[in-house]
Amino acid sequence: MGMYGGAGTDDLKLIATQLARAKNIQPKRSPRSKTPGIYFDPDAYAKSVPRLFDHLRNKLGFSIEFIHDVHERVTPVTAINLAKTLEQYQLFYLEDPVAPENIDWLKMLRQQSSTPISMGELFVNVNEWKPLIDNRLIDYIRCHVSTIGGITPAKKLAVYSELNGVRTAWHGPGDISPVGVCANMHLDLSSPNFGIQEYTPMNDALRDVFPGCPEIDHGYAYLNDKPGLGIDIDEAKAAKYPCEGGIPSWTMARTPDGTASRP
């Protein structure tokens, strides 16, 4: 597959500044003393995403599937407009366009866009996901298995989703443990409505500490036939990797003016 590169962040900032000065445009201002964390501009983001997918489709065509995660970081109206604009680029799905407290907006989104929708990684109880499945407002359910109560509630959710034409896409972020990865994949194997599985490659240290990790080959996962989830933990080896602590910067998200934002 062909690869492509782009200008670095500093180059883009310089170009934008020069264009703004030439047109006498005043840029957005930021506080003089920034607090630690990451900064995110929702307006700039919403404008840049369609340009990104226009570039990708022009370069790579439509044989490659794309997923995009909104991370609930825009207003519901902006999310609806984004889903409508992205329709032409045929995403595999658009993930978490709205926050759990704004799920009522999904009805309006569904009425205006055919972009497939995935929701669930922040859900914690049945009252959040049930109406979305009942009303066919989502195409993929992607709850975090331990957050909704573990394997049994997740299996019940998968079966309920199957009855309503919704497929699974369990949450599998980079900070999930190998045990969580195996739980996700065993649910995948037992669900006829399996859709896709989020996965972050494991390094050698993780595979050393957690014997029985799934093998990944050309986009497919292969589990072993050992009892249970087929995975264990070597506590002696785990002791070689003490927790370093600290606060991840992504949990301290803010907009450019310093307003607290969703991580």
MARTI-657924 format. One record per residue (C-alpha): residue number from 1; x, y, z. Coordinates in Angstrom, 2 decimals. Layout:
BEGIN
(node NUM (X Y Z))
...
end
This chain:
BEGIN
(node 1 (0.00 0.00 0.00))
(node 2 (1.33 3.44 -0.90))
(node 3 (2.29 5.77 1.94))
(node 4 (2.05 9.53 2.15))
(node 5 (3.43 12.24 4.35))
(node 6 (2.48 15.77 5.26))
(node 7 (3.90 18.98 6.59))
(node 8 (4.87 19.04 10.24))
(node 9 (2.89 20.94 12.87))
(node 10 (5.36 23.83 12.99))
(node 11 (5.25 24.23 9.20))
(node 12 (1.45 24.37 9.21))
(node 13 (1.40 26.94 12.01))
(node 14 (3.85 29.15 10.10))
(node 15 (1.80 28.95 6.89))
(node 16 (-1.44 29.69 8.74))
(node 17 (0.12 32.67 10.54))
(node 18 (1.46 34.14 7.30))
(node 19 (-1.91 33.78 5.56))
(node 20 (-3.73 35.33 8.50))
(node 21 (-1.39 38.33 8.57))
(node 22 (-1.75 38.83 4.82))
(node 23 (-5.55 38.98 5.17))
(node 24 (-5.49 40.89 8.47))
(node 25 (-7.23 37.99 10.26))
(node 26 (-6.89 37.87 14.03))
(node 27 (-6.14 34.33 15.29))
(node 28 (-7.81 32.78 18.30))
(node 29 (-6.11 33.77 21.52))
(node 30 (-4.93 31.43 24.26))
(node 31 (-4.27 32.17 27.94))
(node 32 (-0.80 33.50 28.68))
(node 33 (0.00 30.81 31.26))
(node 34 (-1.32 27.48 30.07))
(node 35 (-2.05 24.68 32.51))
(node 36 (-0.60 21.23 31.69))
(node 37 (-2.54 18.97 29.35))
(node 38 (-3.58 18.72 25.72))
(node 39 (-5.43 21.48 23.88))
(node 40 (-8.17 20.82 21.36))
(node 41 (-10.03 23.25 19.10))
(node 42 (-13.49 21.77 18.29))
(node 43 (-14.23 24.25 15.48))
(node 44 (-10.93 23.68 13.68))
(node 45 (-11.33 19.93 14.15))
(node 46 (-14.82 19.83 12.62))
(node 47 (-13.57 21.70 9.55))
(node 48 (-10.45 19.57 9.11))
(node 49 (-11.99 16.07 9.27))
(node 50 (-13.88 16.24 5.94))
(node 51 (-10.71 17.54 4.25))
(node 52 (-8.80 14.61 5.73))
(node 53 (-11.18 12.01 4.32))
(node 54 (-11.40 13.78 0.99))
(node 55 (-7.63 13.47 0.73))
(node 56 (-7.62 9.82 1.84))
(node 57 (-10.34 8.74 -0.58))
(node 58 (-8.69 10.59 -3.46))
(node 59 (-5.36 8.90 -2.72))
(node 60 (-6.50 5.43 -1.61))
(node 61 (-9.91 4.96 -3.15))
(node 62 (-12.83 3.18 -1.49))
(node 63 (-11.37 -0.31 -1.06))
(node 64 (-9.96 0.60 2.38))
(node 65 (-12.26 0.94 5.39))
(node 66 (-11.96 3.95 7.70))
(node 67 (-13.21 4.50 11.25))
(node 68 (-13.21 7.92 12.87))
(node 69 (-13.60 8.64 16.60))
(node 70 (-15.18 11.99 17.49))
(node 71 (-14.61 11.41 21.24))
(node 72 (-17.80 13.36 22.05))
(node 73 (-15.74 16.56 21.77))
(node 74 (-18.08 18.61 19.60))
(node 75 (-21.60 19.93 20.13))
(node 76 (-24.47 17.65 19.06))
(node 77 (-25.37 19.95 16.16))
(node 78 (-21.77 19.92 14.95))
(node 79 (-21.75 16.12 15.22))
(node 80 (-24.88 15.90 13.05))
(node 81 (-23.38 18.17 10.40))
(node 82 (-20.14 16.18 10.50))
(node 83 (-21.98 12.87 9.99))
(node 84 (-23.85 14.37 7.03))
(node 85 (-20.68 15.74 5.45))
(node 86 (-18.78 12.45 5.91))
(node 87 (-21.54 10.40 4.27))
(node 88 (-19.91 10.70 0.84))
(node 89 (-16.68 9.15 2.14))
(node 90 (-18.41 5.91 3.23))
(node 91 (-16.87 5.35 6.66))
(node 92 (-17.00 1.92 8.27))
(node 93 (-18.47 3.86 11.18))
(node 94 (-18.32 7.18 13.02))
(node 95 (-17.53 6.60 16.67))
(node 96 (-19.00 8.38 19.69))
(node 97 (-20.38 11.47 17.91))
(node 98 (-22.20 12.58 21.08))
(node 99 (-21.74 12.14 24.82))
(node 100 (-23.89 9.70 26.86))
(node 101 (-25.96 12.56 28.27))
(node 102 (-26.75 13.69 24.71))
(node 103 (-27.87 10.38 23.21))
(node 104 (-31.34 11.81 22.49))
(node 105 (-29.68 13.78 19.69))
(node 106 (-28.93 10.52 17.85))
(node 107 (-32.53 10.38 16.63))
(node 108 (-32.02 13.66 14.78))
(node 109 (-28.65 12.47 13.49))
(node 110 (-30.15 9.23 12.19))
(node 111 (-32.89 11.10 10.36))
(node 112 (-30.34 13.22 8.50))
(node 113 (-27.41 10.89 7.79))
(node 114 (-26.76 7.31 6.70))
(node 115 (-23.21 7.29 8.11))
(node 116 (-22.94 4.16 10.33))
(node 117 (-22.71 5.06 14.03))
(node 118 (-20.86 3.34 16.87))
(node 119 (-21.44 4.18 20.54))
(node 120 (-20.81 2.85 24.00))
(node 121 (-17.31 3.12 25.46))
(node 122 (-18.53 5.54 28.16))
(node 123 (-21.77 3.66 28.92))
(node 124 (-22.15 2.16 32.39))
(node 125 (-25.72 0.82 32.51))
(node 126 (-28.51 -0.67 30.42))
(node 127 (-30.53 2.55 30.34))
(node 128 (-27.89 4.14 28.13))
(node 129 (-27.62 1.50 25.43))
(node 130 (-31.07 -0.10 25.39))
(node 131 (-33.01 2.78 23.76))
(node 132 (-30.33 3.17 21.09))
(node 133 (-30.63 -0.48 20.12))
(node 134 (-34.43 -0.57 20.41))
(node 135 (-34.77 2.39 18.06))
(node 136 (-31.98 1.32 15.67))
(node 137 (-30.07 4.54 16.32))
(node 138 (-26.66 2.85 16.22))
(node 139 (-25.02 0.21 14.04))
(node 140 (-22.27 -0.94 16.42))
(node 141 (-22.17 -1.25 20.20))
(node 142 (-18.71 -0.75 21.69))
(node 143 (-18.99 -0.78 25.47))
(node 144 (-16.00 -1.35 27.72))
(node 145 (-16.68 -4.84 29.08))
(node 146 (-15.47 -4.30 32.67))
(node 147 (-17.29 -0.95 32.92))
(node 148 (-20.71 -2.49 32.24))
(node 149 (-20.17 -5.30 34.75))
(node 150 (-18.02 -7.93 33.05))
(node 151 (-18.46 -10.84 30.68))
(node 152 (-21.99 -11.89 31.65))
(node 153 (-23.64 -8.47 31.13))
(node 154 (-21.59 -8.03 27.95))
(node 155 (-22.78 -11.36 26.57))
(node 156 (-26.39 -10.41 27.33))
(node 157 (-25.80 -7.11 25.55))
(node 158 (-24.33 -8.90 22.53))
(node 159 (-27.36 -11.20 22.28))
(node 160 (-29.79 -8.30 22.66))
(node 161 (-27.90 -6.42 19.95))
(node 162 (-28.04 -9.46 17.66))
(node 163 (-31.84 -9.54 17.90))
(node 164 (-31.96 -5.93 16.73))
(node 165 (-29.40 -5.97 13.93))
(node 166 (-26.61 -4.22 15.85))
(node 167 (-23.07 -5.60 15.68))
(node 168 (-20.37 -5.62 18.36))
(node 169 (-17.18 -3.56 18.42))
(node 170 (-15.97 -3.85 22.03))
(node 171 (-13.78 -1.05 23.38))
(node 172 (-10.11 -2.08 23.19))
(node 173 (-7.91 0.97 23.90))
(node 174 (-4.15 0.97 24.28))
(node 175 (-4.36 0.88 28.09))
(node 176 (-6.55 -2.23 28.32))
(node 177 (-4.84 -5.23 29.93))
(node 178 (-4.16 -8.46 28.00))
(node 179 (-6.83 -10.08 30.20))
(node 180 (-9.33 -7.52 28.94))
(node 181 (-8.18 -8.15 25.37))
(node 182 (-8.86 -11.87 25.75))
(node 183 (-12.27 -11.21 27.30))
(node 184 (-13.18 -9.06 24.30))
(node 185 (-12.03 -11.67 21.83))
(node 186 (-13.81 -14.59 23.51))
(node 187 (-17.01 -12.55 23.33))
(node 188 (-16.25 -11.92 19.65))
(node 189 (-15.85 -15.62 18.93))
(node 190 (-19.15 -16.47 20.61))
(node 191 (-21.23 -13.76 18.90))
(node 192 (-22.78 -14.22 15.43))
(node 193 (-23.17 -10.44 15.27))
(node 194 (-19.45 -9.77 15.74))
(node 195 (-18.56 -6.64 13.79))
(node 196 (-14.96 -5.61 14.40))
(node 197 (-12.50 -5.57 17.30))
(node 198 (-10.40 -2.60 18.37))
(node 199 (-6.88 -3.81 19.20))
(node 200 (-3.52 -2.29 20.12))
(node 201 (-0.41 -4.45 19.47))
(node 202 (1.25 -5.81 22.61))
(node 203 (4.96 -5.35 23.23))
(node 204 (7.32 -8.12 24.32))
(node 205 (7.12 -7.13 28.00))
(node 206 (3.35 -7.60 28.08))
(node 207 (3.57 -10.95 26.35))
(node 208 (6.25 -12.01 28.82))
(node 209 (4.18 -11.05 31.88))
(node 210 (0.89 -12.39 30.48))
(node 211 (1.47 -15.85 28.96))
(node 212 (-1.33 -16.88 26.62))
(node 213 (-1.81 -13.59 24.76))
(node 214 (-3.61 -13.96 21.42))
(node 215 (-1.51 -14.26 18.28))
(node 216 (-2.16 -11.67 15.60))
(node 217 (-1.45 -12.42 11.94))
(node 218 (-2.50 -10.29 8.95))
(node 219 (-5.36 -8.64 10.80))
(node 220 (-6.73 -11.84 12.34))
(node 221 (-6.57 -12.87 16.01))
(node 222 (-5.92 -16.46 17.06))
(node 223 (-6.78 -17.56 20.60))
(node 224 (-5.48 -20.69 22.31))
(node 225 (-7.66 -23.51 23.66))
(node 226 (-6.59 -23.28 27.31))
(node 227 (-9.28 -23.15 30.04))
(node 228 (-11.05 -19.89 30.82))
(node 229 (-9.77 -16.92 28.88))
(node 230 (-6.58 -18.82 28.10))
(node 231 (-4.33 -16.22 29.73))
(node 232 (-2.40 -15.98 33.00))
(node 233 (-0.15 -13.50 34.81))
(node 234 (3.41 -14.11 35.96))
(node 235 (3.65 -12.00 39.13))
(node 236 (7.41 -12.45 39.45))
(node 237 (7.97 -11.01 35.99))
(node 238 (5.38 -8.29 36.59))
(node 239 (7.44 -7.07 39.56))
(node 240 (10.16 -6.04 37.09))
(node 241 (7.82 -3.37 35.72))
(node 242 (6.67 -1.19 38.65))
(node 243 (3.91 1.34 38.08))
(node 244 (5.39 4.76 37.36))
(node 245 (2.31 6.75 38.34))
(node 246 (1.71 10.23 37.00))
(node 247 (-1.30 11.74 35.27))
(node 248 (-1.68 11.05 31.53))
(node 249 (-1.80 14.34 29.63))
(node 250 (-4.81 13.20 27.57))
(node 251 (-6.94 13.21 30.73))
(node 252 (-6.36 16.96 31.09))
(node 253 (-7.93 18.17 27.84))
(node 254 (-8.85 21.82 27.27))
(node 255 (-10.03 24.06 24.47))
(node 256 (-7.63 26.84 23.34))
(node 257 (-9.20 29.40 25.71))
(node 258 (-8.54 27.13 28.70))
(node 259 (-12.05 25.68 29.08))
(node 260 (-12.07 22.13 30.44))
(node 261 (-12.90 19.60 27.72))
(node 262 (-13.64 15.90 27.54))
(node 263 (-10.49 13.73 27.65))
end
